[in-house]
C-alpha cells in the first residue's frame, strides 16, 4: 500500500544538512506546514504510517538532535507573533520564528527578551529546546524565559502547558523529545539598551579578578586566544530603553563584524588549515585587535553577532566556582600539546542557576567553556582532550554541541533526569519524536 502524504508535503528531498555539515540525512518525507492545523495533520499522518517525526529550524545544532530520517518538519513557514500583552510582558510566538525576527516583533509593544546568545539564526523552539544561553551571572538561558508552550502530540492533538503546570520545567527544555513546539510563550521585559565595553587584556590579569568582575557585571564574557597570553573581554551593562544610544559608527561596525570577524577571520582560518604555523602569529594579532570599543545600542544588537565562518563546537557547563580549576586544566592541556595549532578563541560565559530539569545550569550557578575548530579541520583530538578536563569538574555538555556522552553518563549529572524520563514515557511512549541522537543521550 502506498504511504499517505499530507497535503503540505513536498517531494522527498535528496539530502538535508545542518549548518556545520556534521549531520546529513535523507528523510522519508518532508512537510512544511503553514499553520498549526496543517502541522497537526502532518504529524498524525506520519505517525499512522509508522514514521518518526522531527522538526528542523536553522539546523544550527552541531549534534544530530534534529536529524529526521522519517518525517522532517520544516517550520520555516510557521513564524510570527500570535499574541502580546504589554502589561504582563508575555508574548506568544509560533515555534518556527527565528530569533533575529523577534526584536522587530516586540518593538511595537516596548518589550525585549531578557537575554540572548551571540547568534540569532536559530528558531525560538530550537533555541529553548537545546538549552541555548547567553552570558550573565544573574540571568538564565533562553528556556528560563518560557512561561508556556503548546506541543503537538503523536496523535496530532495539542497539549497546552502553562506557567503553573508541573510539566513546564521538563517541556521548556525538552530536546524535542516531548512533542513538536507549535507555539511558545515568553516572559519578556521592557526594552532596554546595553553599554558594551570591549578590551584586549593580559590573560592572567583577567583571571586574577575574575570572580569579582563577573559578579559586578550584568553580562561578562572573555575569549582566550590559544598560543597567546591575552584575552578579549566584553562587559555589557543594562540601561533603560530611554537612555541615549551611542552605536558604533557604520564604518567601524562593518569593519568589526563583516571584515574582521567574518571575511578576514575566514581567510586566516583557511590559511591556518593549509599552513598551521601561521596560527600563533595570527592569534597574537587578533587578540590585540579585538578590543578598544565602547558603544551603546539596543540589547539585541549588542548581544548578537553575525557569524558566517563555519566551525564545529564543543561546550561544557561547570559549576561557577570550579571555573578557575577547569580553565587551568585547559591551559595545562595546551602546554602538554605544543604541536596543536588552534585558530578559534576559547569562549567563557556565565549563567544563573535555574529549575529546568535538563538545563546545563539546573540547580547551580554555572560557567561555560566553549571550544571550536574550523570546519575543514578535524576536531577529534582537541575536543577529546578538552572533554577529559571538563568531565571531572562536574561538566554537563551542551545538548546542541558535540560531545561523547550517552544516557548512562548523563543521568548522574542531572538530578531530575529520571523525572524527565517519566514525562517522556507518558507523552511519547512510542518514541515518535526520537532519533539516533536522542536514543543515545536519553535512552531508547
C-alpha positions in Angstrom: 0.0 0.0 0.0 1.3 3.5 -0.9 2.0 5.6 2.2 -0.3 8.6 2.6 1.2 12.1 2.2 -0.2 15.1 3.9 -1.1 17.9 1.5 1.7 20.1 2.8 4.4 17.6 1.9 7.0 18.4 -0.8 8.7 15.7 -2.8 11.3 13.7 -0.8 14.5 15.8 -0.6 17.7 14.3 -1.7 19.5 15.4 1.5 19.2 17.7 4.5 22.3 19.1 6.1 22.8 21.1 9.3 24.7 24.4 9.3 28.0 22.9 10.3 27.9 20.0 7.9 28.1 17.5 10.8 24.7 15.9 10.1 23.3 14.7 6.8 20.1 12.8 6.3 17.7 11.8 3.5 14.2 11.9 5.1 11.4 9.7 4.0 9.0 12.6 4.0 9.2 16.4 4.1 6.4 18.7 5.3 6.5 22.5 5.6 3.2 23.4 7.3 2.0 27.0 7.0 -0.2 26.8 10.1 -0.8 24.8 13.3 -3.7 22.7 11.9 -1.5 21.7 9.0 1.3 20.8 11.4 -1.1 18.6 13.4 -2.2 16.8 10.3 1.4 16.2 9.1 2.4 14.7 12.5 -0.7 12.5 12.7 -0.3 11.2 9.1 3.4 10.4 9.6 2.8 8.5 12.8 0.0 6.5 11.3 2.4 5.5 8.6 5.0 4.4 11.1 7.4 7.3 10.7 9.3 9.1 13.4 8.9 12.9 13.4 11.5 15.6 14.0 11.3 19.4 13.4 14.2 21.4 11.9 14.7 25.1 12.1 18.0 26.7 11.2 19.9 23.5 11.6 22.3 25.3 13.9 22.9 22.4 16.4 26.1 20.5 15.8 24.7 17.3 17.1 22.1 15.1 15.5 19.3 16.4 17.7 17.2 17.5 14.7 18.1 14.6 12.4 15.0 13.4 10.8 15.1 10.1 8.8 11.3 9.8 8.9 9.2 12.9 8.6 11.3 16.1 8.5 9.2 19.1 9.6 10.5 22.3 8.1 9.0 25.1 10.4 10.2 27.9 8.2 6.6 28.9 7.4 5.4 28.7 11.0 6.6 32.1 12.1 5.2 35.2 13.7 3.7 36.8 16.7 0.5 35.2 18.0 -0.2 37.4 21.0 1.5 40.1 23.0 0.5 41.7 26.4 2.3 44.9 27.1 1.2 45.0 30.7 2.3 41.4 31.7 5.3 41.3 29.3 4.2 37.9 28.0 4.3 37.2 24.3 3.4 34.1 22.3 5.3 33.2 19.1 4.9 30.4 16.6 7.5 27.7 17.0 9.4 28.4 13.8 10.0 32.1 14.5 13.7 33.0 14.0 15.4 34.8 16.9 16.5 37.6 14.7 12.9 38.5 13.8 11.8 38.7 17.4 13.1 42.2 18.3 11.1 43.7 15.4 8.0 41.8 16.5 8.4 43.0 20.1 9.3 46.6 19.3 5.7 48.0 18.9 5.0 46.8 22.5 8.1 48.2 24.0 9.4 44.8 25.0 12.6 42.8 24.7 13.9 39.3 25.6 15.9 39.5 28.9 19.0 37.8 27.5 20.2 36.3 24.2 23.1 34.2 22.9 25.6 35.6 20.5 24.0 34.0 17.4 20.4 34.7 16.4 19.8 32.5 13.4 18.0 29.8 15.4 14.3 29.3 15.7 12.8 30.1 19.1 11.7 26.4 19.6 15.1 25.1 18.7 16.9 27.6 20.9 14.9 26.8 24.0 14.8 23.0 23.4 18.6 22.7 23.2 19.5 25.0 26.1 20.8 28.0 24.2 22.2 30.6 26.5 24.0 33.9 26.6 26.1 35.2 29.5 25.4 37.0 32.8 25.7 35.6 36.3 22.3 36.9 37.2 20.4 35.6 34.1 19.3 32.2 32.9 19.3 30.7 29.5 16.5 31.2 26.9 14.5 28.3 28.3 14.1 30.2 31.6 12.1 32.8 29.7 9.5 30.2 28.7 6.2 30.5 30.7 4.1 28.4 28.4 4.1 26.3 25.2 1.8 24.2 23.0 3.1 20.8 21.9 1.8 18.7 19.0 1.4 15.1 20.4 1.8 11.8 18.5 -1.9 11.7 17.6 -1.8 15.2 16.2 -3.6 16.7 19.3 -2.4 19.8 21.1 -1.0 19.8 24.7 -1.0 23.3 26.2 1.3 23.8 29.2 1.0 27.0 31.3 3.2 28.7 33.8 1.8 26.8 36.7 1.8 23.4 35.0 4.2 20.9 36.7 5.2 19.8 33.2 6.8 23.2 32.4 10.3 22.5 33.8 10.5 19.4 31.6 8.9 20.8 28.5 10.6 24.2 28.4 13.9 22.5 27.6 12.7 19.2 26.2 15.3 18.4 23.5 12.3 17.9 21.1 11.6 14.6 22.9 8.1 15.5 24.2 6.4 16.8 21.1 6.7 19.4 18.3 6.5 23.0 19.7 3.7 24.8 17.8 4.0 27.9 19.9 5.9 29.2 22.9 5.1 32.0 25.4 8.0 34.0 26.7 8.2 36.3 29.7 9.7 39.5 28.3 10.9 42.7 29.9 10.7 46.4 29.0 13.0 47.1 26.0 16.5 48.1 27.2 19.9 49.2 25.9 23.3 47.8 26.6 26.5 49.6 27.1 29.2 47.4 25.6 32.9 47.8 26.6 35.4 45.6 24.8 39.1 45.4 25.5 42.2 43.3 25.0 43.9 42.4 28.2 46.6 40.1 29.6 45.0 36.7 30.4 46.5 36.5 33.9 45.0 39.9 34.8 41.6 38.7 33.6 41.8 35.5 35.6 43.1 37.2 38.8 40.0 39.4 39.3 37.5 37.1 37.5 35.0 36.3 40.3 34.6 40.0 41.4 34.3 41.1 37.7 31.6 38.5 36.9 29.6 39.4 40.0 29.9 43.2 39.3 28.8 42.9 35.7 25.4 42.4 34.2 26.9 40.4 31.3 30.6 39.5 31.2 32.5 37.1 28.9 36.0 36.6 27.7 37.8 34.9 24.9 41.3 33.4 25.3 43.3 33.2 22.1 45.3 29.9 22.2 49.1 30.3 21.7 48.9 33.8 23.3 48.7 35.1 26.8 46.0 37.6 26.0 42.2 37.6 26.2 39.4 39.7 24.7 36.8 40.8 27.2 33.3 42.1 26.8 31.3 43.7 29.5 27.6 44.7 28.9 25.8 47.0 31.2 22.0 47.2 31.1 20.5 50.7 30.6 16.9 51.9 30.4 15.4 51.9 26.9 15.1 55.7 27.2 18.9 56.1 27.6 20.9 57.7 24.8 22.1 55.4 22.1 25.7 55.7 21.0 26.2 52.9 18.5 29.4 52.2 16.6 29.8 54.3 13.5 28.7 52.4 10.4 32.2 52.0 9.0 33.6 50.7 12.4 30.6 48.3 12.8 31.3 47.0 9.3 35.0 46.6 10.0 34.4 44.8 13.3 31.6 42.4 12.2 31.9 41.9 8.5 35.6 42.4 7.8 37.4 41.3 11.0 35.0 38.8 12.5 33.9 37.1 9.2 35.8 37.9 6.0 39.3 38.3 7.4 38.8 35.6 10.0 37.6 33.1 7.3 40.7 33.9 5.3 43.0 33.4 8.3 41.3 30.1 9.3 41.6 28.8 5.7 45.3 29.8 5.7 45.8 28.2 9.1 44.3 25.0 7.9 46.7 24.9 5.0 49.8 26.3 6.9 49.2 25.7 10.7 52.5 27.5 11.5 50.8 30.9 10.8 48.1 30.4 13.5 50.1 31.7 16.6 51.1 34.8 14.7 47.5 35.5 13.6 46.1 34.8 17.1 48.5 37.3 18.6 47.4 40.0 16.2 43.7 39.1 16.6 44.0 39.2 20.4 45.1 42.8 20.2 42.7 43.9 17.5 39.6 42.6 19.3 39.3 45.4 21.9 39.1 49.1 22.4 35.5 49.5 21.6 32.7 51.2 23.7 29.2 51.7 22.4 25.6 51.7 23.4 22.8 50.2 21.4 19.6 48.1 21.6 20.0 44.9 23.6 19.6 42.6 20.6 22.2 44.5 18.5 24.8 44.2 21.3 24.0 40.6 22.4 24.2 39.1 18.9 26.8 39.0 16.2 26.7 37.9 12.6 28.8 34.7 12.2 29.4 33.3 8.7 32.6 31.3 9.3 31.7 27.7 9.7 33.1 25.7 12.6 32.5 22.7 14.9 31.9 23.3 18.6 32.0 21.6 22.0 30.8 23.4 25.1 30.6 22.2 28.7 28.9 23.8 31.7 30.7 23.5 35.0 29.8 24.9 38.5 30.8 28.5 38.5 33.1 28.0 41.5 35.0 25.3 39.6 35.7 27.5 36.6 39.2 28.6 37.7 40.3 24.9 38.2 38.7 23.8 34.9 40.3 26.7 32.9 43.7 26.0 34.5 43.3 22.4 33.3 42.8 23.6 29.8 46.0 25.7 29.9 47.9 22.6 31.1 46.5 20.6 28.2 47.8 23.2 25.7 51.2 23.1 27.4 51.2 19.3 27.0 50.4 19.6 23.3 52.8 22.1 21.8 52.1 20.9 18.3 48.5 22.0 18.4 47.5 24.9 16.3 44.1 26.2 17.2 42.8 29.3 15.4 39.5 29.8 17.3 39.5 31.5 20.7 38.1 29.7 23.7 34.9 31.3 24.9 33.9 31.6 28.6 30.5 32.7 29.8 28.2 32.5 32.8 24.6 31.8 33.8 22.4 31.7 36.9 21.1 28.5 38.4 17.7 27.5 37.1 14.9 24.9 37.5 14.6 23.4 34.0 15.2 19.7 34.5 17.6 19.2 31.6 19.2 22.6 31.8 23.0 22.6 32.0 22.5 25.2 34.7 20.0 23.2 36.7 20.4 23.8 40.4 23.8 25.6 40.2 25.4 28.8 39.2 27.2 27.9 36.0 30.2 28.8 33.9 30.5 27.7 30.3 33.7 26.8 28.4 33.3 26.5 24.6 35.9 25.4 22.1 35.8 25.5 18.4 37.6 24.2 15.3 37.4 25.4 11.7 35.1 23.1 9.8 37.9 22.0 7.5 40.0 20.7 10.4 39.5 17.5 12.4 38.3 18.4 15.9 38.5 14.9 17.4 41.8 15.1 19.3 41.3 18.6 20.6 37.7 18.1 21.7 38.5 14.8 23.3 41.3 16.3 25.4 39.1 19.3 26.5 36.2 16.9 27.4 38.6 14.9 29.6 39.4 18.0 31.5 35.8 19.2 32.0 34.1 16.0 32.8 35.7 15.6 36.3 34.7 19.2 37.0 31.0 18.0 37.1 30.7 19.1 33.4 27.5 18.9 31.6 27.7 19.1 27.7 25.5 21.5 25.7 22.8 19.4 24.1 23.2 21.0 20.7 27.0 20.8 20.6 29.4 18.0 20.0 30.2 15.6 22.9 30.6 11.9 23.5 28.3 11.1 26.5 25.3 8.8 26.5 22.3 8.4 28.8 24.3 6.3 31.3 26.9 9.0 31.7 24.4 11.9 31.6 21.9 10.6 34.1 24.0 11.1 37.2 24.7 14.7 36.1 21.1 15.7 36.2 19.1 15.3 39.5 15.8 15.3 37.6 16.9 13.0 34.7 14.6 10.2 35.9 11.7 12.7 36.3 12.1 13.8 32.7 12.1 10.1 31.5 8.8 9.6 33.3 7.3 12.5 31.4 8.7 11.3 28.2 7.3 7.8 28.8 3.9 9.3 29.4 3.8 11.8 26.4 5.7 9.7 23.8 5.8 6.1 24.8 6.3 5.0 21.2 9.3 7.3 20.8 7.7 9.1 17.8 9.8 12.2 18.5 13.1 10.4 19.0 16.0 9.8 16.7 19.5 8.3 16.9 20.9 11.2 19.0 18.0 11.2 21.5 18.2 7.4 21.7 21.9 7.9 22.7 21.5 10.7 25.2 18.1 9.8 26.7 18.0 6.1 26.1 15.6 4.2 23.7 
